[in-house]
Amino acid sequence: MKPIDLRSDTVTLPSPAMREAMSRAPLGDDVYGEDPTVNQLQEICADLFGKEAALFVASGTMANQVALGVLTRPGDEVICDQGAHPVNFEGGAMPALWGIQPRTLRGDRGLLDPVEVEAAIRPENEHFPRSRVVEIENTHNRGGGSVYPLARVQAIAEVARRRGLDLYLDGARLMNAVVASGVPARDFAEGATLVSLCFSKGLGAPVGSILAGDRDRIRDARRLRKRLGGAMRQAGVLAAAALYALENNVARLAEDHENARMLSGALAALPGVDVPHPVETNLVFAAFRGRSAVDLVARLREAGVLANPEGSRPDLVRFVTHLDVSRDEVLEAARRVAETVAA
Ligand SMILES: Cc1ncc(COP(=O)(O)O)c(C=O)c1O
């Protein structure tokens, strides 16, 4: 039985056409700034986000850490949701790399409230850490793929600007938010000093993320990328996959969202299963009442469905739709989950 892999949108494989684009890409040494494909990707992404410049980096984690490193000094504080990716899934990089600490808020499905953000900003006083950056995530992974309403992003950006903080937008899945809401990427990014996007998630590229901002910040980001060992040479072979993904795999994210809604409907209909949030993009969280998510995921694997325990509570399983699972496969996965739950 072929397993249906709903663990993450990072499991997608480059398609034959994407591989073809990678093999044809003109290349050079990007540390000399001479890779035409990387340069093209950076220009296109700067324009996509309405920023002056952009930098191709190895991963979403590198984009986040380079951004936070650029915007802070040791001892500074980053205001973010308690489920934020850099707080939970980046190996403790904030304190380890930059000597900074998070000040976490309890967002609504990961989405911060501008009034709470403002209240969390520390007054100027030698006792306190310096509040320096507000970090938001759109879509929000731990929030179940939630999408920020544009007005809320703008209100948070206004607080940050008025209080002299920078806003960093972790846009690992920003194109999912764009497709789900119809809001252009540059509008979401407008009030952010730096913004990132991952190509290796729903967009289907094998590697790579982009960080965009003003020229000075991107020059600083380039230095930190080098410091982290992330300056790559003929990286155009990877940038070509990202360019292909931007051209071909954005609009189709709507299919992943539709499949996720279908899956959530099927799961919510099962006895003992709650879908705690409405599905807005490609992430589906399902709570299996009274069961251990770890055990259930092991049983689902035997039944040919791969998923992950979500981790924020013991009974929650995360399913992710993506371009390598069809509508029929998602329906089949729902059938296999139903059988497993009934057994
Ligand atoms: C919101 C968010 N930011 C950053 C990352 C990190 O991306 P990467 O796995 O490429 O380091 C992820 C990965 O899932 C993510 O969900």
The ligand as an SDF file (V2000), in Angstrom:
LIG
                    3D

 16 16  0  0  0  0  0  0  0  0999 V2000
    6.5690   29.3780   10.1800 C   0  0  0  0  0  0  0  0  0  0  0  0
    7.8780   28.7060    9.9020 C   0  0  0  0  0  0  0  0  0  0  0  0
    8.9900   29.4410    9.9010 N   0  0  0  0  0  0  0  0  0  0  0  0
   10.1930   28.8970    9.6440 C   0  0  0  0  0  0  0  0  0  0  0  0
   10.3250   27.5630    9.3460 C   0  0  0  0  0  0  0  0  0  0  0  0
   11.6880   26.9820    9.1330 C   0  0  0  0  0  0  0  0  0  0  0  0
   11.9160   26.5080    7.8690 O   0  0  0  0  0  0  0  0  0  0  0  0
   13.1070   25.4600    7.5600 P   0  0  0  0  0  0  0  0  0  0  0  0
   12.5770   24.1220    7.9110 O   0  0  0  0  0  0  0  0  0  0  0  0
   13.3500   25.6670    6.0950 O   0  0  0  0  0  0  0  0  0  0  0  0
   14.2860   25.8590    8.3770 O   0  0  0  0  0  0  0  0  0  0  0  0
    9.1800   26.7550    9.3270 C   0  0  0  0  0  0  0  0  0  0  0  0
    9.2810   25.3180    9.0170 C   0  0  0  0  0  0  0  0  0  0  0  0
    8.3300   24.5610    9.0940 O   0  0  0  0  0  0  0  0  0  0  0  0
    7.9220   27.3420    9.6220 C   0  0  0  0  0  0  0  0  0  0  0  0
    6.7860   26.6120    9.6560 O   0  0  0  0  0  0  0  0  0  0  0  0
  1  2  1  0
  2  3  1  0
  2 15  2  0
  3  4  2  0
  4  5  1  0
  5  6  1  0
  5 12  2  0
  6  7  1  0
  7  8  1  0
  8  9  2  0
  8 10  1  0
  8 11  1  0
 12 13  1  0
 12 15  1  0
 13 14  2  0
 15 16  1  0
M  END
$$$$
